[in-house]
Amino acid sequence: MRQFSFGGLTLVGYYGYNNLGDDLLLLSSLSLIQEIGFEGPIYLPAASHIDNIGHRFPSKLDIRLIKRFGVNDLRNSIRHSIVTVFGGGNLLQDQTSWRSFLYYYEIAKHTLRNRKPLLFLSQGFGPVRKSVNRNALNKLLKNPLTYGVMRDEVSYKHFASISRSAILGTDYGPYYLQNEGIIPDKRTTEDGLAVIVLKNGTNVDDVLSSLRLNNLTEVCAVGFHNHHDEEKRSELESKARSNGFKVRKPPEDLEGMIKIFNNAELIITERLHGAILAISLGVPFVWKKNSKLDRFVKSLDRNCDLFFEGSCESLSLAINSSLKNPMNLKERYWSQMDTTISESKELLKKLLLRR
């Protein structure tokens, strides 16, 4: 592979916030960049906690951290880059806040204004609620310098309706785990163990009642290191103890986290990467119904309906269905992953060699 000595690469995402899903997307993005033989500088806008996973960065890559909100740093990195890569996530959405959409939109717009390619890898779009933001997104997608490998079918179809530069893929977060041998060779189920990934939309009492009804007696509450997740995790642990459940503390390291997911009899998740880890390991799971998770799971199997809504009855029925008739999407997911990685590498090489 030729050395891309005439420029760098700007890699953009929700990096440096100790969020397990986004950490995996970053590490997987760096893995495939290394695998294509890229040797130029990689400009990485990130928050301060990025240091917590810095030891996992590929040693051969020239990674240059820049301030996430440093306007001049961002402009300079784009100016000195061949391509800007959005490396995983639903970055262009305004459900979290309009500021989040604006931040990523401005980076994308500045890239295209400088006549540099914009590449979406392992990306989904939305929800985008404001019409002005939907129009802005469509303008980005219509640009002939915008390319992408989408992680869900809805995002792909939207992009493909506007441009011929869209490719259907999947989320490649677990790719790093596969490369590093962190994913166990086989399942080792611990009876009664439920791993629970909550945000702030599910009643803890409903969760515990549903677990008891389905003979699940031990809980490991995992927060993806968002402060809302941690508050919910603490509440669940406290109430679980007072209701006679065994409580297992979540591991602090990545290897331990994957092991506990692999050992679970069931995973209950409100976060997308809780579902993705469950699918990649072949663990029965249920998810809290929302558009982002629905889109991803339905992209693998449109008949999969192991979701729950806002009641103990809904959750209990979903758990019962998942345990009795689990949807094993593991083989299909890894097949799509292989294609996604291959397509991502080829597209990245094509754009890096563009003059």
GUNULO-923702 format. One record per residue (C-alpha): x, y, z; residue in one letter. Coordinates in Angstrom, 3 decimals, decimal comma. Layout:
% GUNULO-923702
      east     north        up  rest
         X         Y         Z     a
...
***
This chain:
% GUNULO-923702
      east     north        up  rest
     0,000     0,000     0,000     m
     1,396     3,408    -0,900     r
     2,104     5,873     1,874     q
    -0,366     8,741     1,956     f
     2,418    11,264     2,552     s
     0,583    14,245     1,126     f
    -1,886    14,724     3,949     g
    -3,555    13,578     7,116     g
    -6,982    12,425     8,224     l
    -9,435    14,031    10,642     t
   -11,411    11,445    12,646     l
   -14,583    12,789    14,276     v
   -16,934    11,266    16,847     g
   -18,231    11,499    20,401     y
   -14,822    10,641    21,751     y
   -13,290    11,112    25,183     g
   -16,397    10,827    27,346     y
   -15,884     7,323    28,762     n
   -18,847     5,998    26,801     n
   -18,269     2,303    26,102     l
   -20,054     2,276    22,746     g
   -18,232     5,310    21,387     d
   -14,907     4,064    22,747     d
   -15,360     0,836    20,776     l
   -16,265     2,772    17,622     l
   -13,108     4,859    17,948     l
   -10,860     1,846    18,543     l
   -12,425    -0,016    15,624     s
   -12,048     3,018    13,344     s
    -8,370     3,261    14,253     l
    -7,928    -0,474    13,624     s
    -9,183    -0,314    10,057     l
    -7,186     2,875     9,364     i
    -4,062     1,045    10,479     q
    -4,941    -2,007     8,403     e
    -5,023    -0,051     5,131     i
    -1,460     1,104     5,766     g
    -2,167     4,785     6,403     f
     0,911     6,541     7,825     e
    -0,074    10,204     7,835     g
    -1,164    12,178    10,912     p
    -4,595    11,417    12,357     i
    -6,188    14,484    13,938     y
    -8,512    13,389    16,732     l
   -10,839    15,946    18,391     p
   -11,620    14,517    21,821     a
   -12,518    15,382    25,406     a
   -10,017    14,932    28,230     s
   -11,048    11,401    29,233     h
    -9,662    10,089    25,961     i
    -6,500     9,361    27,984     d
    -8,346     6,460    29,623     n
    -8,206     4,438    26,393     i
    -5,051     5,937    24,886     g
    -3,072     2,806    25,794     h
    -5,302     0,869    23,390     r
    -4,486     3,036    20,362     f
    -2,456     1,276    17,633     p
     1,166     2,176    18,323     s
     2,052     2,550    14,643     k
    -0,446     5,374    14,041     l
     0,514     9,038    14,318     d
    -2,460    10,186    16,418     i
    -2,556    13,892    17,257     r
    -5,130    14,902    19,860     l
    -6,753    18,283    19,391     i
    -9,278    20,224    21,449     k
   -12,784    19,038    20,724     r
   -14,171    22,573    20,681     f
   -11,054    24,318    19,439     g
   -12,327    26,065    16,307     v
    -8,870    26,904    14,965     n
    -7,579    23,407    15,726     d
   -10,490    21,844    13,871     l
   -10,096    24,115    10,859     r
    -6,356    23,500    10,684     n
    -6,774    19,736    10,964     s
    -9,297    19,708     8,105     i
    -7,048    21,941     6,009     r
    -4,140    19,512     6,488     h
    -6,257    16,398     5,894     s
    -7,155    14,478     2,772     i
   -10,511    13,409     4,183     v
   -12,734    13,937     7,227     t
   -14,126    10,704     8,647     v
   -17,135    10,543    10,940     f
   -16,202     7,338    12,748     g
   -19,358     5,741    14,087     g
   -22,534     6,768    15,877     g
   -25,650     8,807    15,218     n
   -23,761    12,077    15,216     l
   -26,108    14,097    13,041     l
   -29,193    14,087    15,266     q
   -30,988    16,737    17,303     d
   -32,688    14,504    19,864     q
   -29,913    15,122    22,404     t
   -29,736    18,842    21,645     s
   -29,606    21,176    18,670     w
   -26,044    22,079    19,700     r
   -24,925    18,497    19,060     s
   -26,303    18,582    15,521     f
   -24,764    21,991    14,880     l
   -21,313    20,899    16,091     y
   -21,045    17,972    13,674     y
   -22,825    19,782    10,870     y
   -20,327    22,651    10,975     e
   -17,394    20,232    10,805     i
   -18,986    18,471     7,825     a
   -19,832    21,743     6,078     k
   -16,326    23,138     6,593     h
   -14,852    19,927     5,131     t
   -16,964    20,178     1,979     l
   -16,329    23,914     1,616     r
   -12,639    23,080     1,506     n
   -13,375    20,575    -1,264     r
   -12,335    17,661     0,901     k
   -14,257    14,355     0,942     p
   -16,566    13,653     3,878     l
   -16,842     9,974     4,808     l
   -19,465     8,526     7,144     f
   -18,406     5,147     8,560     l
   -20,665     3,011    10,776     s
   -23,095     5,931    10,860     q
   -26,795     6,362    11,368     g
   -28,792     9,551    10,927     f
   -31,363    11,002    13,268     g
   -33,678    11,389    14,859     p
   -33,689    14,824    13,220     v
   -36,792    16,644    14,411     r
   -36,289    20,222    13,228     k
   -37,039    20,796     9,558     s
   -34,139    23,230     9,228     v
   -31,786    20,469    10,424     n
   -33,302    17,888     8,067     r
   -32,727    20,266     5,171     n
   -29,155    20,878     6,314     a
   -28,479    17,126     6,529     l
   -29,899    16,531     3,065     n
   -27,695    19,272     1,668     k
   -24,642    17,486     3,070     l
   -25,742    14,151     1,638     l
   -26,376    15,601    -1,826     k
   -22,818    16,882    -2,077     n
   -20,799    14,741    -4,548     p
   -17,904    14,662    -2,062     l
   -20,007    12,939     0,639     t
   -19,752     9,144     0,973     y
   -20,903     6,678     3,576     g
   -21,248     3,145     4,918     v
   -24,455     3,211     6,955     m
   -25,115     1,091    10,012     r
   -28,875     0,712     9,620     d
   -31,268     0,240     6,733     e
   -33,362     3,366     7,384     v
   -30,307     5,659     7,263     s
   -29,028     3,868     4,165     y
   -32,322     4,208     2,298     k
   -32,519     7,900     3,110     h
   -28,951     8,523     1,929     f
   -29,441     6,337    -1,158     a
   -32,577     8,283    -2,127     s
   -30,400    11,403    -2,387     i
   -27,018    10,088    -3,522     s
   -25,358     7,125    -5,221     r
   -22,534     7,198    -2,668     s
   -24,354     5,270     0,094     a
   -23,471     1,702     1,107     i
   -25,428    -0,473     3,536     l
   -23,359    -1,896     6,382     g
   -23,667    -2,395    10,118     t
   -22,179    -1,019    13,334     d
   -18,536    -2,048    13,572     y
   -17,948    -1,280    17,269     g
   -17,082    -4,906    18,216     p
   -14,491    -5,166    15,409     y
   -11,765    -4,060    17,832     y
   -12,849    -6,755    20,301     l
   -12,568    -9,382    17,571     q
    -9,135    -8,187    16,461     n
    -7,734    -8,174    19,977     e
    -9,134   -11,598    20,902     g
   -11,316   -10,097    23,643     i
   -14,494   -11,829    22,475     i
   -14,690   -15,282    24,136     p
   -14,653   -18,361    21,922     d
   -17,885   -19,659    23,425     k
   -20,735   -18,804    25,760     r
   -20,447   -19,658    29,472     t
   -23,895   -18,857    30,847     t
   -24,408   -18,200    34,546     e
   -27,973   -19,154    35,475     d
   -30,051   -16,314    36,840     g
   -27,650   -13,516    35,864     l
   -29,108   -10,471    34,122     a
   -26,924    -7,637    32,834     v
   -28,872    -4,403    32,724     i
   -27,905    -1,317    30,737     v
   -30,230     1,507    31,735     l
   -30,506     5,171    30,868     k
   -33,274     7,038    32,597     n
   -36,492     5,915    30,939     g
   -37,324     2,628    32,691     t
   -38,772     2,196    36,169     n
   -36,387     0,196    38,366     v
   -39,232    -1,457    40,297     d
   -40,676    -2,723    36,998     d
   -37,292    -4,182    36,053     v
   -36,925    -6,069    39,338     l
   -40,497    -7,366    39,270     s
   -40,017    -8,611    35,702     s
   -36,766   -10,341    36,618     l
   -38,388   -12,118    39,565     r
   -41,297   -13,286    37,406     l
   -38,759   -14,848    35,018     n
   -36,602   -16,492    37,746     n
   -33,632   -14,183    37,252     l
   -32,021   -13,690    40,649     t
   -28,742   -11,804    40,132     e
   -28,205    -8,395    38,566     v
   -25,202    -6,583    37,178     c
   -26,193    -2,997    36,384     a
   -23,903    -1,428    33,803     v
   -23,713     2,291    33,156     g
   -22,021     3,354    29,952     f
   -20,388     6,108    31,991     h
   -22,970     8,775    31,392     n
   -23,946    10,437    34,691     h
   -27,615     9,584    34,124     h
   -26,656     5,931    33,622     d
   -24,666     5,963    36,854     e
   -27,573     7,401    38,835     e
   -29,864     4,704    37,466     k
   -27,291     2,000    38,117     r
   -26,928     3,068    41,740     s
   -30,705     3,109    42,219     e
   -31,111    -0,357    40,710     l
   -28,343    -1,862    42,847     e
   -29,797    -0,409    46,044     s
   -33,340    -1,623    45,373     k
   -32,126    -5,013    44,141     a
   -30,306    -5,650    47,427     r
   -33,311    -4,632    49,496     s
   -35,478    -7,018    47,438     n
   -33,258   -10,049    47,933     g
   -31,388   -10,083    44,614     f
   -27,714   -10,869    44,362     k
   -25,854    -7,805    43,086     v
   -22,638    -7,997    41,114     r
   -20,512    -4,907    40,640     k
   -19,727    -4,147    36,990     p
   -16,109    -4,702    35,930     p
   -13,958    -1,624    35,462     e
   -11,938    -2,932    32,525     d
   -13,074    -3,683    28,979     l
   -12,119    -7,358    29,093     e
   -14,107    -7,873    32,286     g
   -17,092    -6,040    30,827     m
   -17,202    -8,308    27,781     i
   -16,880   -11,371    30,017     k
   -19,865   -10,379    32,166     i
   -21,956    -9,738    29,045     f
   -20,942   -13,150    27,703     n
   -21,867   -14,858    30,987     n
   -25,319   -13,305    31,276     a
   -28,463   -15,366    30,863     e
   -30,155   -12,189    29,633     l
   -29,273    -8,588    28,749     i
   -31,777    -5,771    29,210     i
   -30,706    -2,600    27,462     t
   -31,793     0,940    26,776     e
   -28,565     1,704    24,902     r
   -27,762     0,630    21,360     l
   -24,352    -0,835    22,131     h
   -25,847    -2,950    24,891     g
   -27,901    -4,620    22,150     a
   -24,941    -4,778    19,761     i
   -22,753    -6,503    22,348     l
   -25,559    -8,957    23,115     a
   -26,009    -9,738    19,413     i
   -22,275   -10,064    18,744     s
   -21,925   -12,544    21,628     l
   -25,147   -14,455    20,954     g
   -26,737   -13,577    24,312     v
   -30,547   -13,353    24,659     p
   -31,611    -9,719    25,018     f
   -34,510    -7,295    25,132     v
   -34,403    -3,607    24,345     w
   -36,326    -0,509    25,335     k
   -38,231     0,560    22,255     k
   -36,780     3,647    20,566     n
   -36,044     4,570    16,984     s
   -32,264     4,079    17,096     k
   -32,386     0,553    18,540     l
   -35,423    -0,404    16,472     d
   -33,671     0,596    13,246     r
   -30,522    -1,344    14,046     f
   -32,170    -4,590    15,149     v
   -34,720    -4,497    12,317     k
   -31,830    -4,092     9,847     s
   -30,672    -7,546    10,953     l
   -34,105    -9,151    11,244     d
   -37,270    -7,159    10,645     r
   -39,288    -9,828    12,471     n
   -37,383    -9,436    15,733     c
   -39,782    -7,855    18,236     d
   -38,094    -8,485    21,589     l
   -38,607    -4,909    22,717     f
   -40,499    -3,544    25,694     f
   -42,334    -0,340    26,379     e
   -43,154     1,486    29,584     g
   -44,708    -1,186    31,799     s
   -43,798    -4,176    33,929     c
   -46,100    -6,377    31,846     e
   -44,430    -5,382    28,569     s
   -40,948    -5,982    29,944     l
   -41,876    -9,302    31,563     s
   -43,413   -10,617    28,339     l
   -40,356    -9,539    26,306     a
   -38,005   -11,277    28,767     i
   -40,098   -14,447    28,692     n
   -40,097   -14,486    24,886     s
   -36,360   -13,849    24,647     s
   -35,477   -16,623    27,102     l
   -37,846   -19,198    25,577     k
   -37,347   -18,296    21,913     n
   -34,088   -16,342    21,618     p
   -33,341   -14,605    18,327     m
   -29,794   -15,613    17,460     n
   -28,577   -12,837    15,175     l
   -24,883   -13,444    15,841     k
   -23,972   -15,168    12,565     e
   -25,872   -12,636    10,481     r
   -24,297    -9,735    12,343     y
   -20,713   -10,957    11,908     w
   -21,339   -11,641     8,231     s
   -22,529    -8,062     7,798     q
   -19,567    -6,885     9,870     m
   -17,087    -8,550     7,496     d
   -18,728    -6,826     4,541     t
   -18,828    -3,491     6,368     t
   -15,135    -3,579     7,216     i
   -14,192    -4,556     3,661     s
   -16,366    -1,817     2,119     e
   -15,102     0,763     4,626     s
   -11,461    -0,010     3,880     k
   -11,928     0,121     0,117     e
   -13,806     3,406     0,275     l
   -11,276     4,934     2,646     l
    -8,366     3,903     0,412     k
   -10,141     5,331    -2,631     k
   -10,654     8,708    -0,973     l
    -7,162     8,873     0,510     l
    -5,636     8,301    -2,911     l
    -7,839    10,948    -4,486     r
    -6,012    14,036    -5,723     r
***
